[in-house]
Amino acid sequence: MKIHIYGYRGIRHWRYRAVCPCGWSLDTHADAAVPLLPLSIRNHRHTCRKCT
């Protein structure tokens, strides 16, 4: 499974969304993306492997 990360312009600020083919997604503000996305993606990959 490959998780894709999309950047888009929100109402006022840039936002990033990580999307997994299994249906999991995480939407976050650009300032929080640097510390939050890598940890969340790592945790999701671990649980995703457990389920399949």
PDB file of N, CA, C and O in Angstrom, chain B, residues numbered from 101:
ATOM      1  N   MET B 101       0.829  -1.181   0.000  1.00  0.00           N
ATOM      2  CA  MET B 101       0.000   0.000   0.000  1.00  0.00           C
ATOM      3  C   MET B 101       0.872   1.242   0.000  1.00  0.00           C
ATOM      4  O   MET B 101       1.799   1.363   0.801  1.00  0.00           O
ATOM      5  N   LYS B 102       0.576   2.141  -0.882  1.00  0.00           N
ATOM      6  CA  LYS B 102       1.318   3.388  -0.929  1.00  0.00           C
ATOM      7  C   LYS B 102       0.423   4.527  -0.459  1.00  0.00           C
ATOM      8  O   LYS B 102      -0.681   4.717  -0.969  1.00  0.00           O
ATOM      9  N   ILE B 103       0.909   5.271   0.507  1.00  0.00           N
ATOM     10  CA  ILE B 103       0.174   6.407   1.030  1.00  0.00           C
ATOM     11  C   ILE B 103       0.577   7.638   0.216  1.00  0.00           C
ATOM     12  O   ILE B 103       1.764   7.932   0.071  1.00  0.00           O
ATOM     13  N   HIS B 104      -0.401   8.344  -0.306  1.00  0.00           N
ATOM     14  CA  HIS B 104      -0.157   9.546  -1.092  1.00  0.00           C
ATOM     15  C   HIS B 104      -0.405  10.777  -0.229  1.00  0.00           C
ATOM     16  O   HIS B 104      -1.313  10.797   0.602  1.00  0.00           O
ATOM     17  N   ILE B 105       0.408  11.793  -0.437  1.00  0.00           N
ATOM     18  CA  ILE B 105       0.256  13.043   0.298  1.00  0.00           C
ATOM     19  C   ILE B 105      -0.060  14.146  -0.706  1.00  0.00           C
ATOM     20  O   ILE B 105       0.676  14.358  -1.670  1.00  0.00           O
ATOM     21  N   TYR B 106      -1.155  14.836  -0.464  1.00  0.00           N
ATOM     22  CA  TYR B 106      -1.601  15.913  -1.328  1.00  0.00           C
ATOM     23  C   TYR B 106      -1.535  17.227  -0.568  1.00  0.00           C
ATOM     24  O   TYR B 106      -1.938  17.293   0.593  1.00  0.00           O
ATOM     25  N   GLY B 107      -1.035  18.261  -1.204  1.00  0.00           N
ATOM     26  CA  GLY B 107      -1.041  19.599  -0.630  1.00  0.00           C
ATOM     27  C   GLY B 107      -2.107  20.421  -1.338  1.00  0.00           C
ATOM     28  O   GLY B 107      -2.248  20.346  -2.558  1.00  0.00           O
ATOM     29  N   TYR B 108      -2.845  21.192  -0.584  1.00  0.00           N
ATOM     30  CA  TYR B 108      -3.872  22.032  -1.200  1.00  0.00           C
ATOM     31  C   TYR B 108      -4.053  23.302  -0.386  1.00  0.00           C
ATOM     32  O   TYR B 108      -3.703  23.364   0.793  1.00  0.00           O
ATOM     33  N   ARG B 109      -4.596  24.291  -1.029  1.00  0.00           N
ATOM     34  CA  ARG B 109      -4.820  25.578  -0.386  1.00  0.00           C
ATOM     35  C   ARG B 109      -6.179  25.548   0.301  1.00  0.00           C
ATOM     36  O   ARG B 109      -7.210  25.386  -0.352  1.00  0.00           O
ATOM     37  N   GLY B 110      -6.174  25.706   1.624  1.00  0.00           N
ATOM     38  CA  GLY B 110      -7.421  25.780   2.374  1.00  0.00           C
ATOM     39  C   GLY B 110      -8.001  27.180   2.280  1.00  0.00           C
ATOM     40  O   GLY B 110      -7.630  27.949   1.392  1.00  0.00           O
ATOM     41  N   ILE B 111      -8.891  27.512   3.169  1.00  0.00           N
ATOM     42  CA  ILE B 111      -9.515  28.832   3.157  1.00  0.00           C
ATOM     43  C   ILE B 111      -8.463  29.924   3.389  1.00  0.00           C
ATOM     44  O   ILE B 111      -8.459  30.942   2.698  1.00  0.00           O
ATOM     45  N   ARG B 112      -7.585  29.710   4.353  1.00  0.00           N
ATOM     46  CA  ARG B 112      -6.567  30.720   4.646  1.00  0.00           C
ATOM     47  C   ARG B 112      -5.143  30.199   4.514  1.00  0.00           C
ATOM     48  O   ARG B 112      -4.235  30.972   4.206  1.00  0.00           O
ATOM     49  N   HIS B 113      -4.929  28.913   4.739  1.00  0.00           N
ATOM     50  CA  HIS B 113      -3.571  28.373   4.803  1.00  0.00           C
ATOM     51  C   HIS B 113      -3.450  27.096   3.973  1.00  0.00           C
ATOM     52  O   HIS B 113      -4.445  26.482   3.589  1.00  0.00           O
ATOM     53  N   TRP B 114      -2.203  26.719   3.711  1.00  0.00           N
ATOM     54  CA  TRP B 114      -1.952  25.443   3.047  1.00  0.00           C
ATOM     55  C   TRP B 114      -2.233  24.305   4.005  1.00  0.00           C
ATOM     56  O   TRP B 114      -1.975  24.409   5.204  1.00  0.00           O
ATOM     57  N   ARG B 115      -2.761  23.221   3.469  1.00  0.00           N
ATOM     58  CA  ARG B 115      -3.049  22.024   4.254  1.00  0.00           C
ATOM     59  C   ARG B 115      -2.491  20.821   3.509  1.00  0.00           C
ATOM     60  O   ARG B 115      -2.279  20.874   2.298  1.00  0.00           O
ATOM     61  N   TYR B 116      -2.257  19.747   4.234  1.00  0.00           N
ATOM     62  CA  TYR B 116      -1.769  18.513   3.634  1.00  0.00           C
ATOM     63  C   TYR B 116      -2.664  17.366   4.048  1.00  0.00           C
ATOM     64  O   TYR B 116      -3.118  17.293   5.190  1.00  0.00           O
ATOM     65  N   ARG B 117      -2.913  16.467   3.101  1.00  0.00           N
ATOM     66  CA  ARG B 117      -3.749  15.300   3.363  1.00  0.00           C
ATOM     67  C   ARG B 117      -2.985  14.050   2.943  1.00  0.00           C
ATOM     68  O   ARG B 117      -2.523  13.941   1.807  1.00  0.00           O
ATOM     69  N   ALA B 118      -2.862  13.112   3.873  1.00  0.00           N
ATOM     70  CA  ALA B 118      -2.279  11.808   3.583  1.00  0.00           C
ATOM     71  C   ALA B 118      -3.443  10.840   3.388  1.00  0.00           C
ATOM     72  O   ALA B 118      -4.359  10.794   4.209  1.00  0.00           O
ATOM     73  N   VAL B 119      -3.409  10.062   2.293  1.00  0.00           N
ATOM     74  CA  VAL B 119      -4.512   9.167   1.962  1.00  0.00           C
ATOM     75  C   VAL B 119      -3.954   7.782   1.663  1.00  0.00           C
ATOM     76  O   VAL B 119      -3.025   7.631   0.871  1.00  0.00           O
ATOM     77  N   CYS B 120      -4.535   6.774   2.309  1.00  0.00           N
ATOM     78  CA  CYS B 120      -4.157   5.378   2.099  1.00  0.00           C
ATOM     79  C   CYS B 120      -5.276   4.686   1.317  1.00  0.00           C
ATOM     80  O   CYS B 120      -6.447   5.017   1.502  1.00  0.00           O
ATOM     81  N   PRO B 121      -4.938   3.736   0.451  1.00  0.00           N
ATOM     82  CA  PRO B 121      -5.977   3.029  -0.308  1.00  0.00           C
ATOM     83  C   PRO B 121      -6.995   2.279   0.560  1.00  0.00           C
ATOM     84  O   PRO B 121      -8.090   1.973   0.088  1.00  0.00           O
ATOM     85  N   CYS B 122      -6.657   1.982   1.808  1.00  0.00           N
ATOM     86  CA  CYS B 122      -7.588   1.255   2.672  1.00  0.00           C
ATOM     87  C   CYS B 122      -8.714   2.157   3.186  1.00  0.00           C
ATOM     88  O   CYS B 122      -9.675   1.669   3.781  1.00  0.00           O
ATOM     89  N   GLY B 123      -8.597   3.481   2.958  1.00  0.00           N
ATOM     90  CA  GLY B 123      -9.640   4.394   3.406  1.00  0.00           C
ATOM     91  C   GLY B 123      -9.195   5.354   4.494  1.00  0.00           C
ATOM     92  O   GLY B 123      -9.892   6.326   4.782  1.00  0.00           O
ATOM     93  N   TRP B 124      -8.043   5.097   5.102  1.00  0.00           N
ATOM     94  CA  TRP B 124      -7.524   5.975   6.147  1.00  0.00           C
ATOM     95  C   TRP B 124      -7.037   7.269   5.520  1.00  0.00           C
ATOM     96  O   TRP B 124      -6.448   7.251   4.440  1.00  0.00           O
ATOM     97  N   SER B 125      -7.278   8.398   6.188  1.00  0.00           N
ATOM     98  CA  SER B 125      -6.737   9.673   5.733  1.00  0.00           C
ATOM     99  C   SER B 125      -6.493  10.579   6.933  1.00  0.00           C
ATOM    100  O   SER B 125      -7.115  10.435   7.986  1.00  0.00           O
ATOM    101  N   LEU B 126      -5.576  11.505   6.744  1.00  0.00           N
ATOM    102  CA  LEU B 126      -5.252  12.476   7.789  1.00  0.00           C
ATOM    103  C   LEU B 126      -5.104  13.829   7.119  1.00  0.00           C
ATOM    104  O   LEU B 126      -4.327  13.984   6.178  1.00  0.00           O
ATOM    105  N   ASP B 127      -5.851  14.804   7.606  1.00  0.00           N
ATOM    106  CA  ASP B 127      -5.821  16.156   7.068  1.00  0.00           C
ATOM    107  C   ASP B 127      -5.227  17.059   8.132  1.00  0.00           C
ATOM    108  O   ASP B 127      -5.704  17.069   9.267  1.00  0.00           O
ATOM    109  N   THR B 128      -4.185  17.823   7.787  1.00  0.00           N
ATOM    110  CA  THR B 128      -3.526  18.649   8.775  1.00  0.00           C
ATOM    111  C   THR B 128      -3.064  19.976   8.186  1.00  0.00           C
ATOM    112  O   THR B 128      -2.851  20.092   6.979  1.00  0.00           O
ATOM    113  N   HIS B 129      -2.913  20.965   9.043  1.00  0.00           N
ATOM    114  CA  HIS B 129      -2.391  22.273   8.676  1.00  0.00           C
ATOM    115  C   HIS B 129      -0.909  22.127   8.320  1.00  0.00           C
ATOM    116  O   HIS B 129      -0.238  21.235   8.841  1.00  0.00           O
ATOM    117  N   ALA B 130      -0.401  22.970   7.458  1.00  0.00           N
ATOM    118  CA  ALA B 130       0.987  22.863   6.992  1.00  0.00           C
ATOM    119  C   ALA B 130       1.988  22.942   8.142  1.00  0.00           C
ATOM    120  O   ALA B 130       2.995  22.234   8.117  1.00  0.00           O
ATOM    121  N   ASP B 131       1.744  23.779   9.148  1.00  0.00           N
ATOM    122  CA  ASP B 131       2.685  23.902  10.267  1.00  0.00           C
ATOM    123  C   ASP B 131       2.768  22.626  11.085  1.00  0.00           C
ATOM    124  O   ASP B 131       3.825  22.312  11.633  1.00  0.00           O
ATOM    125  N   ALA B 132       1.678  21.890  11.175  1.00  0.00           N
ATOM    126  CA  ALA B 132       1.663  20.654  11.963  1.00  0.00           C
ATOM    127  C   ALA B 132       2.084  19.444  11.135  1.00  0.00           C
ATOM    128  O   ALA B 132       2.314  18.370  11.690  1.00  0.00           O
ATOM    129  N   ALA B 133       2.189  19.602   9.818  1.00  0.00           N
ATOM    130  CA  ALA B 133       2.466  18.460   8.950  1.00  0.00           C
ATOM    131  C   ALA B 133       3.853  17.883   9.177  1.00  0.00           C
ATOM    132  O   ALA B 133       4.021  16.664   9.136  1.00  0.00           O
ATOM    133  N   VAL B 134       4.854  18.727   9.417  1.00  0.00           N
ATOM    134  CA  VAL B 134       6.231  18.242   9.547  1.00  0.00           C
ATOM    135  C   VAL B 134       6.381  17.293  10.734  1.00  0.00           C
ATOM    136  O   VAL B 134       6.935  16.209  10.547  1.00  0.00           O
ATOM    137  N   PRO B 135       5.927  17.626  11.934  1.00  0.00           N
ATOM    138  CA  PRO B 135       6.072  16.670  13.031  1.00  0.00           C
ATOM    139  C   PRO B 135       5.000  15.574  13.043  1.00  0.00           C
ATOM    140  O   PRO B 135       5.253  14.468  13.521  1.00  0.00           O
ATOM    141  N   LEU B 136       3.821  15.871  12.528  1.00  0.00           N
ATOM    142  CA  LEU B 136       2.689  14.952  12.683  1.00  0.00           C
ATOM    143  C   LEU B 136       2.598  13.880  11.607  1.00  0.00           C
ATOM    144  O   LEU B 136       2.362  12.714  11.924  1.00  0.00           O
ATOM    145  N   LEU B 137       2.779  14.247  10.345  1.00  0.00           N
ATOM    146  CA  LEU B 137       2.581  13.285   9.258  1.00  0.00           C
ATOM    147  C   LEU B 137       3.501  12.067   9.324  1.00  0.00           C
ATOM    148  O   LEU B 137       3.007  10.946   9.202  1.00  0.00           O
ATOM    149  N   PRO B 138       4.829  12.229   9.514  1.00  0.00           N
ATOM    150  CA  PRO B 138       5.669  11.022   9.546  1.00  0.00           C
ATOM    151  C   PRO B 138       5.287  10.038  10.651  1.00  0.00           C
ATOM    152  O   PRO B 138       5.293   8.827  10.432  1.00  0.00           O
ATOM    153  N   LEU B 139       4.956  10.550  11.832  1.00  0.00           N
ATOM    154  CA  LEU B 139       4.582   9.669  12.938  1.00  0.00           C
ATOM    155  C   LEU B 139       3.250   8.975  12.669  1.00  0.00           C
ATOM    156  O   LEU B 139       3.107   7.779  12.923  1.00  0.00           O
ATOM    157  N   SER B 140       2.284   9.718  12.160  1.00  0.00           N
ATOM    158  CA  SER B 140       0.967   9.149  11.884  1.00  0.00           C
ATOM    159  C   SER B 140       1.029   8.115  10.772  1.00  0.00           C
ATOM    160  O   SER B 140       0.368   7.079  10.846  1.00  0.00           O
ATOM    161  N   ILE B 141       1.817   8.391   9.744  1.00  0.00           N
ATOM    162  CA  ILE B 141       1.947   7.440   8.642  1.00  0.00           C
ATOM    163  C   ILE B 141       2.637   6.167   9.123  1.00  0.00           C
ATOM    164  O   ILE B 141       2.225   5.065   8.761  1.00  0.00           O
ATOM    165  N   ARG B 142       3.674   6.309   9.928  1.00  0.00           N
ATOM    166  CA  ARG B 142       4.381   5.130  10.460  1.00  0.00           C
ATOM    167  C   ARG B 142       3.440   4.276  11.307  1.00  0.00           C
ATOM    168  O   ARG B 142       3.422   3.052  11.176  1.00  0.00           O
ATOM    169  N   ASN B 143       2.660   4.917  12.171  1.00  0.00           N
ATOM    170  CA  ASN B 143       1.711   4.176  13.003  1.00  0.00           C
ATOM    171  C   ASN B 143       0.640   3.503  12.147  1.00  0.00           C
ATOM    172  O   ASN B 143       0.260   2.363  12.415  1.00  0.00           O
ATOM    173  N   HIS B 144       0.159   4.188  11.137  1.00  0.00           N
ATOM    174  CA  HIS B 144      -0.871   3.598  10.278  1.00  0.00           C
ATOM    175  C   HIS B 144      -0.318   2.405   9.506  1.00  0.00           C
ATOM    176  O   HIS B 144      -0.992   1.382   9.390  1.00  0.00           O
ATOM    177  N   ARG B 145       0.898   2.521   8.976  1.00  0.00           N
ATOM    178  CA  ARG B 145       1.474   1.387   8.245  1.00  0.00           C
ATOM    179  C   ARG B 145       1.585   0.164   9.137  1.00  0.00           C
ATOM    180  O   ARG B 145       1.361  -0.960   8.687  1.00  0.00           O
ATOM    181  N   HIS B 146       1.925   0.375  10.382  1.00  0.00           N
ATOM    182  CA  HIS B 146       2.028  -0.751  11.323  1.00  0.00           C
ATOM    183  C   HIS B 146       0.666  -1.415  11.523  1.00  0.00           C
ATOM    184  O   HIS B 146       0.574  -2.642  11.486  1.00  0.00           O
ATOM    185  N   THR B 147      -0.376  -0.642  11.732  1.00  0.00           N
ATOM    186  CA  THR B 147      -1.692  -1.214  11.942  1.00  0.00           C
ATOM    187  C   THR B 147      -2.263  -1.790  10.660  1.00  0.00           C
ATOM    188  O   THR B 147      -2.989  -2.783  10.692  1.00  0.00           O
ATOM    189  N   CYS B 148      -1.941  -1.176   9.537  1.00  0.00           N
ATOM    190  CA  CYS B 148      -2.421  -1.667   8.246  1.00  0.00           C
ATOM    191  C   CYS B 148      -1.851  -3.054   7.961  1.00  0.00           C
ATOM    192  O   CYS B 148      -2.568  -3.922   7.462  1.00  0.00           O
ATOM    193  N   ARG B 149      -0.592  -3.271   8.266  1.00  0.00           N
ATOM    194  CA  ARG B 149       0.035  -4.576   8.058  1.00  0.00           C
ATOM    195  C   ARG B 149      -0.560  -5.625   8.980  1.00  0.00           C
ATOM    196  O   ARG B 149      -0.679  -6.793   8.609  1.00  0.00           O
ATOM    197  N   LYS B 150      -0.934  -5.205  10.186  1.00  0.00           N
ATOM    198  CA  LYS B 150      -1.534  -6.146  11.127  1.00  0.00           C
ATOM    199  C   LYS B 150      -2.896  -6.641  10.629  1.00  0.00           C
ATOM    200  O   LYS B 150      -3.253  -7.805  10.812  1.00  0.00           O
ATOM    201  N   CYS B 151      -3.641  -5.743  10.002  1.00  0.00           N
ATOM    202  CA  CYS B 151      -4.991  -6.088   9.561  1.00  0.00           C
ATOM    203  C   CYS B 151      -4.995  -6.989   8.332  1.00  0.00           C
ATOM    204  O   CYS B 151      -5.918  -7.784   8.155  1.00  0.00           O
ATOM    205  N   THR B 152      -3.984  -6.877   7.488  1.00  0.00           N
ATOM    206  CA  THR B 152      -4.007  -7.653   6.236  1.00  0.00           C
ATOM    207  C   THR B 152      -3.209  -8.917   6.335  1.00  0.00           C
ATOM    208  O   THR B 152      -3.131  -9.676   5.369  1.00  0.00           O
TER     209      THR B 152
END
